[in-house]
Amino acid sequence: MQTFTYAAEFERGDKHGIVVSFPDVPEAITQGDDLADARAQAEEALGFALLTYPERGLPLPKPRTKGKKFTMVSVAPDVAAKLAVLEAFAAAGIGKSEFARRMKKDEREIRRILDPKHSTKLPAMVEALRVLGKRLVVGIEQAA
């Protein structure tokens, strides 16, 4: 099961706040006023950074970094669903026209579903994943 969770390093900034970076996703760097703000900013920065990978034709980086000095951060659920759709579509090896036919939707709607910058409603992403042979699973964990 893929979770779009990456190790983040939280460090005190030079002057104030907390700086967050992701060794496996170097494009994702942010800061927050306190730990809660830094965590929220980290989730958002990670999501934005990961959504640029499909746009650039790159595979998502593999989460490799581990260790006690790192905190695991997951992308927001809507971003995780969008990334899952994009990855499943790429792996399916079909074109947008075929995907539209399978989903029984207009190709314009498919282009919006596959646009990393376009917000897509959860039911549409669930259906897209189903058509691509995947299933979205939702989990709950204790907040940090």
KAQUI-V433983 format. One record per run of one state. SS is the DSSP state (A for helix, B for strand, O for the rest). FROM is the first residue (numbers start at 1). TO is the last residue. If there is no record, write none. Layout:
SS | FROM | TO
SS | FROM | TO
//
This chain:
O | 1 | 4
B | 5 | 12
O | 13 | 17
B | 18 | 21
O | 22 | 28
B | 29 | 32
O | 33 | 34
A | 35 | 55
O | 56 | 70
B | 71 | 74
O | 75 | 76
A | 77 | 92
O | 93 | 95
A | 96 | 103
O | 104 | 106
A | 107 | 113
O | 114 | 121
A | 122 | 131
O | 132 | 144
//
